[in-house]
Amino acid sequence: VQLQASGGGTVQAGGSLRLSCTASGSIFDSLAMRWYRQAPGNQRELVAVISSGSGGTTNYASSVKGRYTISRDNAKNTVYLQMNSLKPEDTAVYYCSGFLWPKHYWGQGTQVTVSS
């Protein structure tokens, strides 16, 4: 499985971005999908999680709850991260990952920069 993230960019504080992560292969709907982020000098932080299948279960880091929404479209093999009310502290490289025990798949990062 290969994951390709896109949608990053530079936005002013208060703005919005939508990240996409598209997977190759045929097992996407079996993958639990996650978005992480890593700011310079910081550890990688789990931002949002969506369950496999229909994606009926989602969880968010407290720092983004109410502002970010994770969703998935299995027909397109794609997971999304809608980011609203962005803050400068949201600036980071964002990574998508897929998990199907025992394997963990990673995509390349996409840079999100929020200017004040």
C-alpha positions in Angstrom: 0.0 0.0 0.0 1.3 3.4 -0.9 -0.2 6.6 0.5 0.0 9.9 -1.3 -0.8 13.1 0.7 -1.7 16.4 -0.8 -3.4 19.7 -0.1 -0.9 21.4 2.1 0.0 25.1 1.6 0.1 28.4 3.3 -3.0 30.1 4.7 -3.7 33.0 7.0 -4.8 32.4 10.6 -8.6 31.7 10.6 -8.5 30.1 7.2 -9.1 26.6 6.0 -7.4 23.8 4.2 -8.4 20.3 3.2 -5.8 17.6 3.1 -6.2 14.4 1.0 -4.5 11.1 1.2 -5.0 8.6 -1.5 -4.0 4.9 -1.2 -3.0 2.4 -3.8 -4.2 -1.1 -3.7 -7.4 -2.8 -2.8 -7.4 -2.9 1.0 -8.1 0.7 1.7 -11.5 0.1 3.3 -9.8 -2.3 5.8 -7.3 0.3 6.9 -7.9 2.4 10.0 -6.6 5.8 8.9 -4.8 8.5 10.9 -3.4 11.9 10.4 -0.3 13.0 12.3 1.7 16.2 12.3 5.2 17.2 13.3 6.3 20.7 13.9 10.1 21.6 13.9 11.7 20.5 17.1 8.6 18.6 18.2 7.6 15.0 18.3 5.1 13.6 15.9 1.6 14.2 17.2 -1.5 12.1 16.4 -4.2 14.5 15.2 -7.2 12.5 14.0 -8.2 8.9 13.6 -11.0 7.3 11.6 -12.0 3.6 11.8 -11.9 1.2 8.9 -14.9 0.4 6.8 -17.6 3.0 6.9 -15.5 5.2 9.2 -18.1 5.4 11.9 -15.7 6.1 14.7 -13.5 9.2 14.8 -11.2 10.7 17.4 -9.3 13.9 17.6 -6.5 15.4 19.6 -7.8 18.0 22.0 -5.9 20.7 20.3 -7.9 20.3 17.1 -11.3 19.0 18.3 -14.1 21.2 16.9 -11.9 22.6 14.2 -10.7 19.5 12.2 -12.8 16.8 10.6 -11.5 13.5 9.3 -13.5 11.6 6.7 -13.0 8.9 4.2 -14.3 7.9 0.8 -13.6 4.2 0.2 -14.8 4.5 -3.4 -11.9 6.9 -4.0 -9.4 5.2 -1.7 -9.0 8.6 0.0 -9.1 10.0 3.5 -9.5 13.7 4.1 -8.7 16.1 6.8 -10.7 19.3 6.8 -9.0 22.0 8.8 -10.9 25.1 9.8 -10.1 28.1 12.0 -6.4 27.4 11.5 -4.0 28.8 14.0 -0.2 29.5 13.6 0.4 26.7 16.0 -1.1 24.3 13.5 1.9 24.8 11.3 3.6 21.5 10.7 4.2 18.7 8.3 1.1 16.5 8.1 1.4 12.8 7.5 -1.3 10.2 6.8 -1.0 6.6 7.8 -3.0 3.5 7.5 -3.0 0.6 9.9 -4.1 -3.0 9.4 -2.6 -5.2 12.0 0.3 -5.9 12.0 1.3 -3.4 9.3 1.5 0.4 9.5 1.7 2.3 6.3 3.0 5.8 5.9 2.6 8.5 3.3 5.0 11.4 2.7 4.3 14.6 4.5 2.6 17.7 3.2 3.5 21.1 4.7 0.9 23.3 6.3 1.9 26.8 7.2 -0.4 29.2 9.0 0.6 32.8 9.1 -0.5 35.2 11.7 
